[in-house]
Amino acid sequence: MVQSNWKIDQEWPACVGLSKIGKYGRVHTLWNDCKGSRPTPWYMRLIPMKYIKWDSKGSYLFYGTSKNIRN
Protein backbone atom coordinates (compact mmCIF):
# COMPACT_ATOMS: atom_id res chain seq x y z
CA MET A 1 0.00 0.00 0.00
CA VAL A 2 1.33 3.43 -0.95
CA GLN A 3 0.82 6.34 1.41
CA SER A 4 0.56 9.85 0.10
CA ASN A 5 1.92 13.02 1.67
CA TRP A 6 -0.94 15.09 0.23
CA LYS A 7 -3.09 16.83 2.77
CA ILE A 8 -6.75 16.69 1.88
CA ASP A 9 -8.82 19.64 3.06
CA GLN A 10 -12.36 18.47 3.61
CA GLU A 11 -15.17 20.44 5.15
CA TRP A 12 -18.38 18.66 5.87
CA PRO A 13 -21.24 19.59 5.79
CA ALA A 14 -21.38 22.40 3.23
CA CYS A 15 -23.92 25.18 2.77
CA VAL A 16 -25.73 24.78 -0.56
CA GLY A 17 -28.08 27.77 -0.59
CA LEU A 18 -30.41 30.25 1.10
CA SER A 19 -34.19 30.20 1.51
CA LYS A 20 -36.95 32.35 2.99
CA ILE A 21 -39.10 30.48 5.49
CA GLY A 22 -42.16 31.45 7.49
CA LYS A 23 -44.64 34.27 7.64
CA TYR A 24 -42.04 37.03 7.85
CA GLY A 25 -39.54 35.54 5.40
CA ARG A 26 -36.72 34.70 7.81
CA VAL A 27 -33.63 33.71 5.83
CA HIS A 28 -32.31 30.19 6.50
CA THR A 29 -29.22 28.41 5.18
CA LEU A 30 -29.60 25.02 3.50
CA TRP A 31 -26.97 22.34 4.16
CA ASN A 32 -26.16 19.02 2.49
CA ASP A 33 -26.24 16.93 5.68
CA CYS A 34 -30.02 16.22 5.52
CA LYS A 35 -30.67 17.84 8.93
CA GLY A 36 -32.88 20.55 7.48
CA SER A 37 -32.38 24.28 7.23
CA ARG A 38 -30.69 26.40 9.89
CA PRO A 39 -31.59 30.01 10.65
CA THR A 40 -29.12 32.78 9.92
CA PRO A 41 -27.71 34.75 12.89
CA TRP A 42 -30.04 37.17 14.68
CA TYR A 43 -28.44 40.29 13.18
CA MET A 44 -29.38 39.16 9.65
CA ARG A 45 -33.13 39.24 10.39
CA LEU A 46 -33.67 42.83 9.28
CA ILE A 47 -31.15 42.91 6.43
CA PRO A 48 -32.57 42.53 2.89
CA MET A 49 -31.73 39.21 1.24
CA LYS A 50 -29.80 40.92 -1.57
CA TYR A 51 -27.07 41.73 1.00
CA ILE A 52 -26.82 38.14 2.32
CA LYS A 53 -24.63 35.80 0.28
CA TRP A 54 -23.46 32.23 0.90
CA ASP A 55 -20.60 29.87 0.19
CA SER A 56 -19.70 26.37 1.42
CA LYS A 57 -18.98 27.70 4.93
CA GLY A 58 -22.33 29.42 5.44
CA SER A 59 -23.93 32.83 5.05
CA TYR A 60 -22.26 36.23 5.23
CA LEU A 61 -23.03 39.91 4.65
CA PHE A 62 -22.07 41.40 1.30
CA TYR A 63 -21.87 45.15 0.75
CA GLY A 64 -21.30 45.06 -3.00
CA THR A 65 -17.54 45.50 -2.72
CA SER A 66 -14.67 43.05 -2.47
CA LYS A 67 -15.01 42.94 1.34
CA ASN A 68 -17.11 40.15 2.77
CA ILE A 69 -18.09 40.06 6.43
CA ARG A 70 -18.20 36.48 7.71
CA ASN A 71 -20.49 35.55 10.57
Phi and psi restraints in degrees (value plus and minus 20) as a CYANA .aco file:
   2 VAL   PHI    -121.2   -81.2
   2 VAL   PSI     108.4   148.4
   3 GLN   PHI    -118.6   -78.6
   3 GLN   PSI     124.3   164.3
   4 SER   PHI    -125.8   -85.8
   4 SER   PSI     129.6   169.6
   5 ASN   PHI    -113.9   -73.9
   5 ASN   PSI     -15.1    24.9
   6 TRP   PHI     -94.5   -54.5
   6 TRP   PSI     112.2   152.2
   7 LYS   PHI    -111.4   -71.4
   7 LYS   PSI     107.2   147.2
   8 ILE   PHI    -122.2   -82.2
   8 ILE   PSI      99.2   139.2
   9 ASP   PHI    -110.6   -70.6
   9 ASP   PSI      91.2   131.2
  10 GLN   PHI    -142.8  -102.8
  10 GLN   PSI     114.0   154.0
  11 GLU   PHI    -144.2  -104.2
  11 GLU   PSI     103.9   143.9
  12 TRP   PHI    -159.8  -119.8
  12 TRP   PSI     114.0   154.0
  13 PRO   PHI     -99.5   -59.5
  13 PRO   PSI     151.6   191.6
  14 ALA   PHI    -141.0  -101.0
  14 ALA   PSI     124.7   164.7
  15 CYS   PHI     -94.8   -54.8
  15 CYS   PSI     113.3   153.3
  16 VAL   PHI    -137.5   -97.5
  16 VAL   PSI     -18.3    21.7
  17 GLY   PHI     145.8   185.8
  17 GLY   PSI    -199.0  -159.0
  18 LEU   PHI    -143.2  -103.2
  18 LEU   PSI     132.4   172.4
  19 SER   PHI    -166.5  -126.5
  19 SER   PSI     138.4   178.4
  20 LYS   PHI    -124.6   -84.6
  20 LYS   PSI     107.7   147.7
  21 ILE   PHI    -149.9  -109.9
  21 ILE   PSI     120.4   160.4
  22 GLY   PHI      73.4   113.4
  22 GLY   PSI     158.7   198.7
  23 LYS   PHI     -82.6   -42.6
  23 LYS   PSI     -58.9   -18.9
  24 TYR   PHI    -118.5   -78.5
  24 TYR   PSI     -16.3    23.7
  25 GLY   PHI      53.9    93.9
  25 GLY   PSI      18.5    58.5
  26 ARG   PHI     -81.8   -41.8
  26 ARG   PSI     112.8   152.8
  27 VAL   PHI    -101.6   -61.6
  27 VAL   PSI     109.7   149.7
  28 HIS   PHI    -141.4  -101.4
  28 HIS   PSI     132.2   172.2
  29 THR   PHI    -116.3   -76.3
  29 THR   PSI     123.8   163.8
  30 LEU   PHI    -127.6   -87.6
  30 LEU   PSI     113.4   153.4
  31 TRP   PHI    -140.3  -100.3
  31 TRP   PSI     138.1   178.1
  32 ASN   PHI    -113.5   -73.5
  32 ASN   PSI       2.5    42.5
  33 ASP   PHI    -122.6   -82.6
  33 ASP   PSI      -9.7    30.3
  34 CYS   PHI      41.2    81.2
  34 CYS   PSI       4.8    44.8
  35 LYS   PHI    -120.0   -80.0
  35 LYS   PSI     -14.2    25.8
  36 GLY   PHI      72.6   112.6
  36 GLY   PSI    -197.4  -157.4
  37 SER   PHI    -102.9   -62.9
  37 SER   PSI     138.4   178.4
  38 ARG   PHI    -145.8  -105.8
  38 ARG   PSI     117.7   157.7
  39 PRO   PHI     -88.4   -48.4
  39 PRO   PSI     131.0   171.0
  40 THR   PHI     -94.5   -54.5
  40 THR   PSI     145.4   185.4
  41 PRO   PHI     -77.9   -37.9
  41 PRO   PSI     138.4   178.4
  42 TRP   PHI     -77.8   -37.8
  42 TRP   PSI     -54.2   -14.2
  43 TYR   PHI     -94.6   -54.6
  43 TYR   PSI     -28.0    12.0
  44 MET   PHI    -112.3   -72.3
  44 MET   PSI     -18.8    21.2
  45 ARG   PHI     -84.1   -44.1
  45 ARG   PSI     -59.0   -19.0
  46 LEU   PHI    -118.9   -78.9
  46 LEU   PSI     -18.9    21.1
  47 ILE   PHI    -109.1   -69.1
  47 ILE   PSI     112.1   152.1
  48 PRO   PHI     -78.8   -38.8
  48 PRO   PSI     127.9   167.9
  49 MET   PHI     -83.5   -43.5
  49 MET   PSI     -43.5    -3.5
  50 LYS   PHI     -87.5   -47.5
  50 LYS   PSI     -35.8     4.2
  51 TYR   PHI    -118.8   -78.8
  51 TYR   PSI     -19.3    20.7
  52 ILE   PHI    -128.2   -88.2
  52 ILE   PSI      99.6   139.6
  53 LYS   PHI    -136.1   -96.1
  53 LYS   PSI     153.2   193.2
  54 TRP   PHI    -164.5  -124.5
  54 TRP   PSI     135.7   175.7
  55 ASP   PHI    -163.9  -123.9
  55 ASP   PSI    -187.4  -147.4
  56 SER   PHI     -85.9   -45.9
  56 SER   PSI     -37.1     2.9
  57 LYS   PHI    -112.2   -72.2
  57 LYS   PSI     -32.4     7.6
  58 GLY   PHI     116.2   156.2
  58 GLY   PSI    -180.1  -140.1
  59 SER   PHI    -115.4   -75.4
  59 SER   PSI     136.1   176.1
  60 TYR   PHI    -174.1  -134.1
  60 TYR   PSI     143.0   183.0
  61 LEU   PHI    -105.7   -65.7
  61 LEU   PSI     121.1   161.1
  62 PHE   PHI    -149.7  -109.7
  62 PHE   PSI     102.2   142.2
  63 TYR   PHI    -114.4   -74.4
  63 TYR   PSI     -18.8    21.2
  64 GLY   PHI      71.5   111.5
  64 GLY   PSI     -11.4    28.6
  65 THR   PHI    -139.5   -99.5
  65 THR   PSI    -190.9  -150.9
  66 SER   PHI     -97.6   -57.6
  66 SER   PSI     -28.8    11.2
  67 LYS   PHI    -107.7   -67.7
  67 LYS   PSI     109.2   149.2
  68 ASN   PHI    -135.6   -95.6
  68 ASN   PSI     118.5   158.5
  69 ILE   PHI    -126.6   -86.6
  69 ILE   PSI      89.9   129.9
  70 ARG   PHI     -98.3   -58.3
  70 ARG   PSI     131.0   171.0
